[in-house]
Amino acid sequence: ALEALIAALLAALESVRVQAAQALGGIGPAARKALPYLEAARNNNQSVMNPPVVAALARIWGPGPPR
């Protein structure tokens, strides 16, 4: 499922990208493989994507500052 969610971060539909980011955040630290893709999504300046991506990054990194 992780590979499919990472691929969904590149989907044409914005709603699919948002749901993928939310799902990856829900997986938590086990989704660390998705970090570069989430960082890229955050850096694309897509305002709709920023809140779910930032939340996903925080959930994947867990407590404490990002590494």
JOMO-V766774 format. One record per residue. RES is the residue in one small letter. PHI is phi in whole degrees, 0 to 359 (none if undefined). PSI is psi in degrees with one decimal (999 if undefined). D_LAST is the distance of its C-alpha to the last C-alpha in Angstrom with 1 decimal. Layout:
res=RES phi=PHI psi=PSI d_last=D_LAST
res=RES phi=PHI psi=PSI d_last=D_LAST
This chain:
res=a phi=none psi=-30.5 d_last=24.4
res=l phi=299 psi=-44.2 d_last=20.9
res=e phi=297 psi=-40.9 d_last=22.4
res=a phi=294 psi=-38.7 d_last=24.8
res=l phi=291 psi=-38.3 d_last=22.3
res=i phi=297 psi=-44.3 d_last=20.3
res=a phi=298 psi=-35.5 d_last=23.7
res=a phi=292 psi=-20.2 d_last=24.6
res=l phi=296 psi=-16.7 d_last=21.9
res=l phi=255 psi=7.6 d_last=24.4
res=a phi=297 psi=155.2 d_last=27.5
res=a phi=290 psi=-35.8 d_last=30.2
res=l phi=279 psi=125.3 d_last=30.5
res=e phi=302 psi=-40.2 d_last=28.1
res=s phi=297 psi=-33.9 d_last=28.6
res=v phi=291 psi=-42.2 d_last=27.5
res=r phi=298 psi=-43.2 d_last=24.2
res=v phi=297 psi=-45.6 d_last=23.6
res=q phi=295 psi=-35.2 d_last=24.5
res=a phi=295 psi=-44.4 d_last=22.3
res=a phi=298 psi=-42.9 d_last=19.2
res=q phi=297 psi=-41.9 d_last=20.5
res=a phi=294 psi=-41.1 d_last=21.2
res=l phi=297 psi=-40.1 d_last=17.8
res=g phi=298 psi=-37.1 d_last=16.4
res=g phi=295 psi=-28.0 d_last=19.1
res=i phi=289 psi=-33.7 d_last=18.1
res=g phi=80 psi=-149.7 d_last=14.8
res=p phi=304 psi=-23.8 d_last=12.3
res=a phi=293 psi=-12.1 d_last=15.1
res=a phi=262 psi=21.5 d_last=14.6
res=r phi=302 psi=-26.6 d_last=11.3
res=k phi=300 psi=-24.7 d_last=13.8
res=a phi=276 psi=-7.7 d_last=14.3
res=l phi=306 psi=-46.9 d_last=11.0
res=p phi=298 psi=-33.9 d_last=12.5
res=y phi=286 psi=-37.9 d_last=15.7
res=l phi=292 psi=-39.6 d_last=14.4
res=e phi=299 psi=-42.7 d_last=12.8
res=a phi=297 psi=-40.4 d_last=16.2
res=a phi=295 psi=-38.4 d_last=18.1
res=r phi=293 psi=-35.5 d_last=16.4
res=n phi=278 psi=-4.0 d_last=17.3
res=n phi=279 psi=0.5 d_last=20.9
res=n phi=56 psi=37.8 d_last=22.0
res=q phi=265 psi=100.9 d_last=23.5
res=s phi=304 psi=-33.3 d_last=23.9
res=v phi=291 psi=-31.6 d_last=24.8
res=m phi=280 psi=-24.9 d_last=21.6
res=n phi=302 psi=-51.7 d_last=19.2
res=p phi=300 psi=-47.7 d_last=19.6
res=p phi=291 psi=-31.6 d_last=19.2
res=v phi=289 psi=-44.4 d_last=16.3
res=v phi=298 psi=-41.3 d_last=14.4
res=a phi=296 psi=-41.7 d_last=15.5
res=a phi=296 psi=-43.6 d_last=14.5
res=l phi=300 psi=-43.3 d_last=10.9
res=a phi=296 psi=-41.0 d_last=10.9
res=r phi=290 psi=-35.5 d_last=12.8
res=i phi=288 psi=-41.5 d_last=10.9
res=w phi=288 psi=-26.4 d_last=7.6
res=g phi=78 psi=-167.7 d_last=10.2
res=p phi=295 psi=149.6 d_last=10.7
res=g phi=98 psi=174.6 d_last=8.7
res=p phi=289 psi=152.7 d_last=6.4
res=p phi=301 psi=147.6 d_last=3.8
res=r phi=263 psi=999 d_last=0.0
